[in-house]
Amino acid sequence: MAPRTRKAAASSSQDYPHPQSDGSPPEVPPKDQTSAVVDVDALLAPVPGEEREEVKVNNASVTDMKHACDDALKRFLSRPDLFKQIHTHTDVRLALGWLSVLIAGATGLYGWKVPFEQSKPAVWAGVIAYVVLTIAQTLYSYFIEGDIVFVGKRKTFDKRIVTERITITSRPTPSTPQTPPGYALALTYVRSAAGGKTLLGKGRAQEERPFTAFFDERGVLDQDAFERWVGDVVGRVMDGKAQ
């Protein structure tokens, strides 16, 4: 089906709501599912500089710069008028971690209170469970979560309830004799209705910029420049202009 456009998102809302056939007042969807007449370009514009604190890192550390960009991306896209961040991956890792800690603590307490020979079967079971959960957490982080830094969802009303979901991964790119290290993004966007049963549009995009485009010589992040870049990439993938 044709991908959603920014103009379509605004114009379609002019048809809402319609009076019912029996003359009764039109039904208004819940507030959080109602799409205001807004411009996606305006939503993806950088936040005014006075509304945020300065971000400064060690610009000799690629890891520090990558983490600073990840945090800035999440702050920018998780604003109330954009996407609601989904924390499923974090919740799963925390659940596995806390469960392994609780098992380790319970096993240690049991082994301390019960005689050694009597407690050995339960202690061995606890140790095995702890190892299994720790391995599961590591495998989940590596194979399932991977490089994902942001998963967001938003609901709008375009004659029906429409769900938009975006997944973003990031990774640092190594430096070469000709180029400095950089920051690479990969985006996947899906727009659907009927609880995900009807696909309305989708898009993919990959973009990369050197860290020097966002950090000055003191290691201060130019948040306006970074957000303009992120907003441009996200806007194009939502319009279906990036594949």
Secondary structure, 3 states (H helix, E strand, C coil): CCCCCHHHHHHHHHHCCCCCCCCCCCCCCCHHHCCCCCCHHHHCCCCCHHHCCCCECCCCCHHHHHHHHHHHHHHHHCCCCCCEECCHHHHHHHHHHHHHHHHHHHHHHHHHHCCHHHHHHHHHHHHHHHHHHHHHHHHHHHHHHCCEEEEEEEEEECCCEEEEEEEEEEEEECCCCCCCCEEEEEEEEEEEECCCCEEEEEEEEEEEEEHHHCECCCCEECHHHHHHHHHHHHHHHHHCCCC
